[in-house]
């Protein structure tokens, strides 16, 4: 699909051609709650824990994992992923199909309604997508809809999406993403983001749960919505609450003493290693796909010319020791990443290994800098986030600083910022180089390419190249699977050899830890990367 994505920690973008190359667009996680005794105020329900943070409950302003987990519980989509299934299937829709190469048509189920009792019709769907595009919040997922020309509602049950570029192979998979929640046109503003408190109060959503109580990034309680009619079905547990932790220490302790039922994001590698030996809990693993990487702001990064900036990026790619990070910091829960498309995803290649080597090379790095006339040591201002991507980020970036400075080629000024400020500042060009992580919106290699490298991409790194954009359009519209994967491999090599807007570091798995009596965790740890409370029970 042709898309682009805004900032957020998970991300995605896609470039598009309309007449020549039009813009495509592209397709990206906590405070400590109060203690829990007995049922912890969950009414005998289930308690989940996380160190992720909710950025916003309004889908127009949220493009991050912490918000996605919340959205998954209370919003409904035209198409969604059933637990254990990575293929989008009807949720609010009865059916969806291409009725022409540029028109994707969905028919709604009859009698749908929001939790506040208002009817959910095709006008609601049109309003939701029009609103997403119009608001175009810098921290939201509107860029995922880069290939959407317009949305029509010819009658109460029919929605028609007209696309800018025909034969978009990924558009159906955009509908279950953070760009696709359906909201009530009677309570949401058409052009302004709604505050979390108003989202909770107005109940203009129709997912499997409603929000019963909300203390942002401390404790959120969900109750089953009896009128939900969708693919996730009736929740197995009537009441599920999410407790938000400032650190993993207390979350791990609560797991071990039985006062927390399941923890999803982000226990440290040391925590996970320790919990594997605890007979009272089970460590569950799901398909990988997480990517950790460094982003370069193409305007503000070091270097006096584009050629010097490129040399700095290539030198850094040749100096960082991914294997050491994977082993010493992450205890094998991550593996080295040598492309923006992780191994295991169809079409993945490893051009950074081929071009810059599996192991660091000071000689290669020094030559890149010398040939471009870059004086050493190069001063690097490198920003990272200590809470959104797990507490091990501090150790990870301290190790990166040590690796770079040990080469004698770099001097690193390392700084950290908490997530909410980090999100805003990195979009304001405040950080010349910074940490980011990616969790795919849907299981397709394009989701690791278009969001990062298409025009108006979610990284907002000022990278744009017509040749790369053309390749992204070609892969997104190629119906022959073999040919499409060939294009995807070629664009990875081109990016690694000639541009390096990012330097990939590590790829990881999905991990959740639950008490022995908790059921359904493995069922929701699938390639859709949606953590659904509906399947959890104990």
Secondary structure as GFF3:
##gff-version 3
##sequence-region A 1 538
A	DSSP	beta_strand	13	14	.	.	.	ID=ss1
A	DSSP	beta_strand	25	26	.	.	.	ID=ss2
A	DSSP	beta_strand	46	50	.	.	.	ID=ss3
A	DSSP	three_ten_helix	59	61	.	.	.	ID=ss4
A	DSSP	alpha_helix	65	74	.	.	.	ID=ss5
A	DSSP	beta_strand	79	80	.	.	.	ID=ss6
A	DSSP	beta_strand	89	90	.	.	.	ID=ss7
A	DSSP	beta_strand	93	100	.	.	.	ID=ss8
A	DSSP	beta_strand	103	108	.	.	.	ID=ss9
A	DSSP	alpha_helix	122	135	.	.	.	ID=ss10
A	DSSP	three_ten_helix	142	145	.	.	.	ID=ss11
A	DSSP	beta_strand	148	155	.	.	.	ID=ss12
A	DSSP	beta_strand	158	163	.	.	.	ID=ss13
A	DSSP	alpha_helix	171	174	.	.	.	ID=ss14
A	DSSP	alpha_helix	196	202	.	.	.	ID=ss15
A	DSSP	beta_strand	209	215	.	.	.	ID=ss16
A	DSSP	beta_strand	219	224	.	.	.	ID=ss17
A	DSSP	beta_strand	239	244	.	.	.	ID=ss18
A	DSSP	alpha_helix	248	256	.	.	.	ID=ss19
A	DSSP	beta_strand	262	264	.	.	.	ID=ss20
A	DSSP	alpha_helix	269	275	.	.	.	ID=ss21
A	DSSP	beta_strand	281	296	.	.	.	ID=ss22
A	DSSP	alpha_helix	306	319	.	.	.	ID=ss23
A	DSSP	alpha_helix	322	324	.	.	.	ID=ss24
A	DSSP	pi_helix	325	329	.	.	.	ID=ss25
A	DSSP	beta_strand	334	336	.	.	.	ID=ss26
A	DSSP	alpha_helix	351	356	.	.	.	ID=ss27
A	DSSP	alpha_helix	362	371	.	.	.	ID=ss28
A	DSSP	beta_strand	378	384	.	.	.	ID=ss29
A	DSSP	alpha_helix	393	406	.	.	.	ID=ss30
A	DSSP	beta_strand	410	416	.	.	.	ID=ss31
A	DSSP	alpha_helix	419	426	.	.	.	ID=ss32
A	DSSP	beta_strand	433	438	.	.	.	ID=ss33
A	DSSP	three_ten_helix	445	448	.	.	.	ID=ss34
A	DSSP	alpha_helix	450	453	.	.	.	ID=ss35
A	DSSP	alpha_helix	466	477	.	.	.	ID=ss36
A	DSSP	alpha_helix	481	498	.	.	.	ID=ss37
A	DSSP	beta_strand	502	515	.	.	.	ID=ss38
A	DSSP	alpha_helix	521	524	.	.	.	ID=ss39
A	DSSP	three_ten_helix	533	535	.	.	.	ID=ss40
###
